Amino acid sequence: MVTIYDIAKIAGCSPTTVSKVFNDYSDVSPKTRAKILETAEQLGYLPNAHARSLTMKRSWTIGVLFNEPSGAGILHPYFAGVIEGFKKVSTSKGYDLMFVTKDIGGKKSGYVEHCKIRGVDGVVVILPDYGDPYFQELLDSDIPCVLLDQESEQKSTICSDNIAGAMQAVEYLHRLGHRRIGHIGGGHSFAGEKRLQGYLRAMENLNLPVEPQYVIQGSYDYTMESGQAAMEELLLTDELPTAVFAAGDNLAVGAMMTLKKRGLRVPDDISLIGFDDIEMVKFLTPALTTVRQDTYALGSKAADMLIYTIEGGSGVQTAMLPVEIVIRESCRSL
């Protein structure tokens, strides 16, 4: 087994200096630090995790709290991209990930109790559930947290620019000549409400009337079934919209299924645009035009923000990442 003494001998320095590098002391020159890390990598040295935790008073473990009501779990397309980016950054900086639940040891407890028993250094929260009292307890605690798709004065937050993305979608449809533009919303979720705000703001800016019967709320878990039901409701209007902006790609896919079932064609009869750019939509017929959010970048940035706090950074941080329209085949010019 390779030891710090082996590394010190080859790198030409003392074992104390090697130990300082692995424990992130600042009083080692960049040149010496680089030499030690290069030697350690060549020798295949792995610092003892227990020793590191005792020395630095950290467990080197980050909790992942994921509330996903649709039942897709880790297969949810939003989660998959976020967690991949989060994992990449976290593991590169020496942290392991652990899922956090309210149950531990076969009995009900809470997120805070679970985090303290497991000794996690911080928690990333994906799709927060403010209706859960155990979640509020976590917000009130001193455990470092970063929340995705949420606003908070207590903890750091990160999201995509949902309002701007929705406005881009409506403005794109307007450029194609559409004036009767409907919206299938994402319920009372954070992203759903922001995307509705963007839709309404763009319609106002473009001097387009917002017909109440053209705005149908889907479910906050963005299921295809919800999109199907919303489109069924839209089809009951006296004069159909020429285009529909759906707050999520799954909603758009459901809407497309209903249109096909009713003998209507996309985009010939109704143009359709989604939001998220999940993997499957490029393979639809027609392929879905959508607003792309970079879930990998969301996860990467969230990891940077959380580790900054864990390692002594102060203050509540907020970040908002840009989005872009991906033009495919589901919208046409009038």
N, C-alpha and C positions, 0 to 999 in steps of 0.2 A: 504493500500500500504506500502510495506517495504521501509524504508529509511536508510540512512547511520547511523543515530542515533541508530536505532534498531540493526544494525550490530555491531556498536561500543560497545553497552552495553553488548551484548552476547560475543563478542570477547575479552572484557576487555581492550579496548584501546580508544583513543579519536576519535571523528568524523573527525578531521583533518587528522589523520593517515589513516583512512579508505579512505578518499578522495585522499590522496597521492597514495595509492595502485591502485585505479581505474584509476588514471591519470598517472600511470607508473613512479612515482618519484623513484629515486634510493636510497634515504636515509631512507629506511625501511628495517629492517632485514628480511632475508629469512623466519625465523620462524614466525614472525608477519604477513608477507605477506601471507604465506600459511594458517595461522589461519583465517585471514580476508576473503580470497577467499573461503575457506571451509565453513565458516559461511554464506557468501553471497549465495553460491550454495544451502545450506540447506534451507535457507529462500526463495529461488526463486527470489533473487534481480536482477533486470536488470538496469544497469546504463542508465540514460537518454542520448540518442544519441545527442540531440541538445546541452545539457550541455557539453558533452565530446568534441563536435566539437568546441565550443567556447573556452574551456579551452586549448585544445591541437592544435588549429588552423588546424584541419583536418576534412574532411567530413566523414571519415571512409567508403569511397566508391571507388571502383576500376572499371575503365572502361574496357570493353572487346570489342576489335575491331577485327572483323572476316570477312575477304574477302574470299568468297568461290564461285568460278565461275561456279561450276558444277550444281548448283541449289539445291543441297541436304540440304544446310543450316545447322542447328544444328543437323540434322540427319547424317551428314557426319561422318564416323567412326573415322577419325582422331580427329575431333573436340570433339566428345563425350568423348573420353578418356582423352584428354587434359583438357577439362573444368571441368570434374569430379575431377581430381587431384588438379586443381587450386582452385576450389571452396572449397574443403575439408580444405586446408591449410588456405585460406583467411578467411573463416568464423570462423575457430577455433581461429583466431587472431583478431576477431572483425570487419572484413570488409564485406560490402555488395558488390555485383557485379551489374553492369549496362552496357547494351550494348550501344556502341557509334556509331553514324551514322553522316553523313554530314548534315542531315536535322534536324532542330529543330524549333518548333513552326510553321510548315507548310511552311518554307522557306529554301532555300539553304544557308548553312553557311560553316562550315568546322569542322574538328575534333578538332582542338585547341579551336575554339570558343565554340563548344559543351562542351568540357571538362571544360572550364572556367565557362560557365554558370551553369553547374551542379556541379562544384566544386570538381571534382574527384581528388583523391590524386595521382593517377598513372594509367597507361594503360598497359594491356597485349595485344600484337598484334599477332594474329594467322594468318599465311599465308599472310605476308605483300604484298602490291601492290605498287611497286616503280614507276609504271607508273602514279600514282595518285598524282598530285601536292599538294593536301590537306594532303596526307600522308607525303610528304617531309616537309611540314610546321610543322607537328607534331614532326618529327625527329629533326628539328631545334629549337624546343621550349625547355623550361626548365622543362617540365612535365616529371616525371620519367616514363620510358617505359622499357619493356622487350619484345624482338622480338623472336618469335619462327621460326625456319627454315629460318634463314637469317644471313648475316654477316653485321656488322655495326661498325664504329669507334665512332659513336655518342651515341649509346644506348646499353644496355646490351643484350646479345643474348644467346639462348640455342637451341640445336638441337641434334638429334641422330647422331651416327658415321656412316653416310651414306656411306662413302668411304670404311670403313672396312667391313660394311655389304655386300656391293656389291662384294668385294673381296672374302668374305667367301662363297657367293653363287657360284661364278665361280669356286673357289677351290674345293668346294664340288662336283660340276658336273665333274670336272677333275678327282677327286678321283674315281668317278663312271665309268671312262673310256671315257668320252665325250671329243671330240677334236673340233668338229664343233659346237660352242656355239654362238647362236644369242642373241641379246638384243633388247627389246622393251623399249624405253626410256620414261622419264617423261617430255619431252619437255624442255623448257628453264626455268623451275622452279629451285629454289635453290637445293632442294633435287634431282631433276632429273639430274641436271648437276653433282652433287657430285657422284651419283650412276653410271653415265656414266664414270666418272673418275675412280671409283673403278673397273668397268668392264674392262676398257682399261688397267689399271695398272696390274690387275691380269692376263689378257691375255698375256701381255708382260712378266711378271715374269715367267709364265709357258711356254714361248716360243711358244705360240699358235698364228697363223695368225689371224688378224682381217679383215674379209672380209666385205667391205663396204655394200654389199647387205644384210648382216646379222644384220646390225645395223639400226633399224627403229625407228624413233621418234614418240611416241604417243603424246597426248595432255598434256599440263601442268596441266590440271585439273584431269588427271588420270581416265577418264571415261571408262566403259566397252566397249562402242561403239568405243572408240579410240583403245582399245586393239584388238577388232575384226578387225578393218581396218588394223592395223599394221600386224596382223597375216596373213590376206589376201595378203598383200604385200610380206611377207616373203615366202609364199607358191608359189610365182612366180619364185623363184630362181631355177637355174638348178639343184643344189644339195642341198637338204633340210638340215638345221642344225639338229643335233640329240638332241639338248637341247636348251631351250630358257630361259634366265633370264629376267623377266619383272620388271621394276622399281617400280611397285605398284601392290597390290593384285587385284584391280579392272581391271587393264590392263591384268593381268594374267587370270582373269575370262573371260574377253572378248576374249582373245586368245584361251582359252579352248573351248568356244562356237563355234568359227570359225572352230577349228580342228574337233569337233564333226560333225558340219554341212558338212564338206568336207569328212567325212568318215574316219578320222584319229583318232587314240586312244592315250590318255595320260595315262601312260607313254610309252606304247608299241611302238608307232611310233615316238613320240617326248616327251622328258621329259620337265617339266615346273616348274619353281620356281619363287615365287613372293617376295614382300617386304611389310612389315607392320604388318602382322598377324591380319587382321580384323576378326571380330567374324564369319562371314559367311563362311570363307574358310575351316574351319574344317568340315563343313557339305556337302561339294561338293563330287561328285563321279567322279574321285578319290579326296580325301582330299588333299588340296594344301600344298606342302612343301614351306616354306617361311622364310624370315628373320624378326624376331620379333623386333619391337621397342616398348618400354614401354611408351605409350602415357600418362598413369596416372602419371608416374614418371616425365615426361616432364612437365606436368601441375603443379605438386607439387613443383618441383625445381624452375619453373618460378615464382610461388607465393612467395617462400622464397626470391628469388633474388629481386623481385619488392618491397616487403615489407621492405627488408633491405635498399633499396634506399630511399623509402618513409620516413623511420624512421631515416634518417640521415646518412646512409652509403654512402661512397664516392667511385668514380671510376667506370669505365665501366667494367662489369663482363662478362665473357664468360663461357659457360659450354657445354660439349659434353657427352652424355650418351651412354653407350655400347649397342650393339645389339647382338642377338643370332639367330642361325638357328633352326627352328622347322621342324623336319623331319617327313613327313607324307607319302603320297602314290603317288605323281605325278612325281617322278623321279625314274629311274631304272638304274641298272648297265648294261654296254655293254659287 
